Amino acid sequence: MTWEEKYQLAVNFYNHYHHLDMPGKFRTFDGINYDENGEYLGAWIKANKYCRSGNPNFQYIKLNEKKIQALDKIGMIWENAKGIGWNEYYNLAIQYYNHYGHLEMPALFKTFDGINEDEKGYKLGVWIQNNRSHFKKGILKEDRKILLDNIGMVWSVDQIRWNLMYDLACKYYEHNHHLNVPISFKTLDGFNYSENGYSLGTWVQTQKTRNNDNYQYSRITDEQKSKLEKLGIIWNISDTSWEEIYLLAEKYFNHYKNLNVPNNFKTKDGIHYDNDGVNLGNWICTNRSVIFRRNESKTYQYRKDKLDKIGMIWNLQDAQWDFMFSLAERHFSYYGDLDIPYSFNTFDGIIKEEDGYRLGDWISNQRVLFKDKKDKYRGLNQERVDKLNSINMIWDANEYKWNKMYGLVKEYFNYYGNVKLPIGFRTTDGINYDENGEELYNWFKRQKSYFKDDICDDLDKKQRLADIGVVWNTSKNKQEVLNFINNINVKIKSYDKTLLLRQSIRELNAKSEFLKNNGLSIIEGKRLNEIFFMSGKNIEAKYGISLDLLMKQYENKLEK
């Protein structure tokens, strides 16, 4: 290859690694990656250095001022032709520190860029160890020590070992949210057990021993102690069991915002139920019973204070009410309502479980207590009423049910333009059939019968049903529709007549009034305006008004 071609390889190396400090044995085809069959780029760089220094064996390079300037542009360092110096290694160490946050690299770590390991690269790991050795012997220059201190150099091998184990402890904590490591636990990554791993469990136990005032050897430093306390280490070994379960209780509180733990709730992470986990619910009950009765002891007072911080309720009856409320709150957060069947049992407030807590029964009982205000002991206080109101408590279940079903019928009317529900129609949205939905047809049939026979004097509900096209006197409505048809000066086809007879006279009059108010004709050509035969969905799409609102406007005009 010509000088210019090799120079281009050097440019590629510089653009990738931002220096030209490559080993003399570096071979490459692209200037970036080592290839044992490639060009001797490292030797070429050295040859240019030797040539400029006047070495007669390298004058064949024919180095001129133009070539020197070209090499200067890509960071050529002309001194030290034998290899890179301390400063160049230090620059690699900076790159390593900026990327990894420390200088605790393997002794055999080699690299070209200070980040990625490369078998053909510079021995940065050996260089770090040599500096540490020079410091121990007292022969490391002070300015170099300061530079290395600035990028986190750890001079003690013991400190390196401690930092390594602490990093594993951090990973264990991130995964398990505590530092209660089993004594036999070994690991390579801080998460998984490995027979060939580091003895993290023994190390954590050793740190507890080193923190003991009676320990005669290497005591733990204040900095080390502070770091471990950030991971929640429990120094008093005798309190470990209680503290371990407390950590689960704390996680439960942080997740659910209360400490209303079911009595049989078992867990490994403080959040999810696990049949093989710790019985957190039983632990809460035990602490409530024991600490509440023996709060004069320093130990019990300490534990009480800690439990107070995570919302412990010491009165059992209050705890039971708050626990059931927490289930109701979860149900509301998930479903958006408290429309809970009486038979609904659950463990989490969301999923129905035959053996779960009787949430439906509890909701029903709150309604009874709400009405029973004379009994101050059993009745609800205002605080509990407010809490239930915050999640839209339905104090009158019958009223809520009626409004819900009416809303579905209203959706049907607005979509289809009539209330001719198919027999057996069930739905969740009022429009589409759903076998798991509400029995809307049966409910609507009962309402028509109920109000038609004047069994109920609730005129408001009767009027609301009339507003969506319910006809109470079908024979009278039929005659009025026929009169409407006869008064129209246009021939009505048999099919159109059938469609008109399916509607109430109020609906036909409302549509006629709407057309009149908007300057539209009832007759289009030789046929009635299409609005008389359109579904509620199409009326809203074309005219921008729902059928329900159209009829309300008509009723409001009549009242005036």
Disulfide bonds with the S-S distance in Angstrom:
none
